[in-house]
Amino acid sequence: MPLARLSVPAHLSPAQIRVLADAVHEGLVETCSVPPKDRFQLVSTYAREMMFIDPTFPDVARTPDASIIEILFLEGRTMDQKRNLFRWIADRAVRTGFSGDDIMIVLTENAPVDWSLGRGLAFGDHHAPMVSR
Ligand SMILES: O=C(O)C/C=C/C(=O)C(=O)O
């Protein structure tokens, strides 16, 4: 946790996928106080014809590299932290060759009680609220 899912077109190279995944994790660490070792990411690659992504909505110009990043994390981040996270990931992706228009990010929040990291134990039973960080 957080759990990040990256849905990317299959033509991206492993190196391109790695820099995107690194950008997502570093962004969470830098802007949202996620512990550095707390990295859980799943990458799915899709054939181009399986990605139904509008090329221009709402006012962007997506290329075939367009990727979608979904992040599930704990509730409690501020609006500014979320804005900073979007900016961090997009800026880092652009510096490594992506177009900022190709980086779509969706955040979903849940509560500590919604996570079990193993052993059948609820993470929420021993977690301090994010708002205090
Ligand atoms: O507080 C921890 O040790 C783990 C933090 C998790 C998150 O920041 C998150 O999932 O959003």
The ligand as an SDF file (V2000), in Angstrom:
LIG
                    3D

 11 10  0  0  0  0  0  0  0  0999 V2000
    1.8560    4.4650    7.2300 O   0  0  0  0  0  0  0  0  0  0  0  0
    2.3680    3.4890    6.7180 C   0  0  0  0  0  0  0  0  0  0  0  0
    3.2410    2.8370    7.2960 O   0  0  0  0  0  0  0  0  0  0  0  0
    1.9350    3.0550    5.3830 C   0  0  0  0  0  0  0  0  0  0  0  0
    1.4400    4.1790    4.5940 C   0  0  0  0  0  0  0  0  0  0  0  0
    0.5460    3.9870    3.5960 C   0  0  0  0  0  0  0  0  0  0  0  0
    0.0940    5.0670    2.7890 C   0  0  0  0  0  0  0  0  0  0  0  0
    0.5940    6.1450    2.8310 O   0  0  0  0  0  0  0  0  0  0  0  0
   -1.0310    4.8310    1.8840 C   0  0  0  0  0  0  0  0  0  0  0  0
   -1.3500    3.6860    1.6000 O   0  0  0  0  0  0  0  0  0  0  0  0
   -1.6410    5.8040    1.4440 O   0  0  0  0  0  0  0  0  0  0  0  0
  1  2  2  0
  2  3  1  0
  2  4  1  0
  4  5  1  0
  5  6  2  0
  6  7  1  0
  7  8  2  0
  7  9  1  0
  9 10  2  0
  9 11  1  0
M  END
$$$$
